[in-house]
């Protein structure tokens, strides 16, 4: 039995601000301070922060072993965002969005630039840099990065030499399903430059703890908290039970093509073995249909209060989305 308390989750999703009437992007500097002047709306949490990251709004949650705490902080941060946005504006969770050059020319320096630090590629073991003209490139991109660290040092997260192997497993058993659920042109536009298969950073959390940032996911999962719970729950399973998730299930190049460009994506997802409590191909298809019908470009309002947010994806999906019949005998329970 694996120790579910060993993994600390973290997240730093990014969102566009849009004009509700027109759907056009509005630069976040009109409403939010830069990362050197972050807002900390929660008195009890020093990690829950809100600020602009270039053109986008970014929210940070404190690290927790429980997904419910992450979602609870996200709920408070979303509420603070809404409080600061004027009527007629809202957040949009989308991987890529067109922007107006006129807004860029007059914006602060951090909005006019693509300023990300380099990331690492698990497949080539090389650093990746983005070299774009921040004024003349009239698109902006948002990530839904996930962070993981290990309090007890059991799962390889504290050992940078193991990070590439962890990321390759996450690509196969989480990156492929997420790419399938949120399949869209915007997803692949972003992955020309950001969030490609195998993209990660080794991170230092505090003075002693080393962890891992998985940079492939986009922000679309944040349109509903159950998708976030799904992603974090699957990631924890893959990290903690690595021996159950072999890398040779697919060749590296096939994984990269599917995640970065959608090549043979559905065929590969159909070939994934079912994951107890989380998915089989029928469940993933239902999640994709649900997302497209109800949640694409539609960030729902998160409930407030610990008791109103379910940490269990399966529990919510079966009760509210009625997915239980799709598991076809796959063992399920609250996890």
WOGIZI-V879625 format. One record per backbone hydrogen bond with DSSP energy under -0.5 kcal/mol. CO is the residue of the C=O (numbers start at 1). NH is the residue of the N-H. E is the energy in kcal/mol with one decimal. If there is no record, write none. Layout:
# WOGIZI-V879625
co;nh;e
CO;NH;E
CO;NH;E
This chain:
# WOGIZI-V879625
co;nh;e
2;4;-0.9
3;6;-1.6
6;151;-1.9
7;9;-0.5
8;149;-1.6
9;64;-1.8
10;147;-2.6
11;61;-1.8
13;59;-2.0
15;57;-3.0
16;92;-2.5
17;26;-3.1
18;20;-0.6
18;90;-1.9
19;23;-3.2
24;19;-2.7
26;17;-0.6
27;30;-1.6
28;31;-2.2
28;32;-2.1
33;52;-3.2
34;37;-2.1
35;38;-0.6
39;41;-0.5
39;50;-2.0
41;43;-0.6
42;45;-1.0
47;49;-0.8
48;42;-0.5
49;60;-2.4
50;39;-2.8
51;58;-3.1
52;54;-0.6
53;56;-1.6
55;28;-1.8
56;53;-2.6
57;15;-2.8
58;51;-1.9
60;49;-1.6
61;11;-0.5
64;9;-3.9
66;69;-0.5
66;70;-1.2
67;71;-2.4
68;72;-2.5
69;73;-2.2
70;74;-2.2
71;75;-2.2
72;76;-1.7
73;77;-2.5
74;78;-2.9
75;79;-1.8
76;80;-2.0
77;81;-2.3
78;82;-2.5
79;83;-1.9
80;84;-1.5
81;85;-1.5
86;89;-1.2
88;20;-2.8
90;18;-2.7
92;16;-2.4
92;94;-1.1
95;142;-1.9
97;140;-2.2
98;25;-0.6
100;103;-0.6
100;104;-1.2
101;105;-2.4
102;106;-1.2
104;107;-1.1
108;111;-1.2
108;112;-1.3
109;113;-0.5
113;115;-0.8
119;128;-3.2
120;122;-0.6
120;200;-2.2
121;125;-2.7
126;121;-1.9
128;119;-1.6
129;131;-0.5
130;132;-0.6
132;134;-0.8
133;137;-2.1
136;138;-1.0
137;139;-0.8
138;99;-1.8
140;97;-2.1
143;14;-2.3
145;12;-1.5
146;214;-3.2
147;10;-1.7
148;212;-2.8
149;8;-3.3
149;151;-0.5
150;153;-0.6
156;159;-1.6
158;160;-0.6
159;162;-2.5
160;163;-1.3
162;166;-1.9
163;167;-2.6
164;168;-2.1
165;169;-1.7
166;170;-2.4
167;171;-2.6
168;172;-1.8
169;173;-2.5
170;174;-2.2
170;175;-3.1
171;176;-2.0
174;178;-2.7
175;179;-2.4
176;180;-2.0
177;181;-2.6
178;182;-2.5
180;183;-1.0
184;188;-1.2
185;189;-2.0
186;190;-2.3
187;191;-1.5
189;192;-1.3
190;193;-2.0
190;194;-3.5
196;199;-1.8
198;122;-2.6
199;215;-2.1
199;216;-0.6
200;120;-3.3
201;213;-2.7
203;205;-0.6
203;211;-3.1
204;206;-0.8
205;209;-1.1
209;205;-3.2
210;150;-0.6
211;203;-2.1
212;148;-2.7
212;214;-0.5
213;201;-1.7
213;215;-0.7
214;146;-2.0
217;144;-2.5
218;221;-0.6
219;222;-2.1
220;223;-2.0
221;224;-1.3
221;228;-0.5
223;300;-2.2
224;227;-1.2
224;228;-1.1
225;229;-2.3
226;230;-2.3
227;231;-2.4
228;232;-2.6
229;233;-2.5
230;234;-2.6
231;235;-2.3
232;236;-2.4
233;237;-2.0
234;238;-2.5
235;239;-2.6
236;240;-2.6
237;241;-2.1
239;242;-0.7
241;244;-2.3
242;245;-1.9
246;249;-1.0
247;250;-1.1
251;255;-1.9
252;256;-2.5
253;257;-2.3
254;258;-2.2
255;259;-2.4
256;260;-2.5
257;261;-1.8
257;262;-0.5
257;263;-1.8
258;262;-1.2
262;265;-1.4
264;268;-2.0
265;269;-2.5
266;270;-2.4
267;271;-1.0
269;272;-1.2
274;276;-0.6
275;278;-2.4
275;279;-1.8
279;275;-3.2
280;284;-2.3
281;285;-2.2
282;286;-2.1
283;287;-2.5
284;288;-2.2
285;289;-2.2
286;290;-2.7
287;291;-2.6
288;292;-2.5
289;293;-2.2
290;294;-2.8
290;295;-0.7
291;295;-1.7
291;296;-2.4
295;298;-2.3
298;300;-0.6
300;302;-0.6
305;308;-1.6
306;309;-1.1
308;310;-0.5
309;311;-0.5
311;313;-0.7
312;316;-1.8
313;317;-3.2
314;318;-2.4
315;319;-1.8
316;320;-3.3
316;321;-1.0
317;323;-1.6
323;326;-2.0
324;327;-1.7
325;328;-0.8
327;330;-1.9
331;277;-1.3
333;335;-0.7
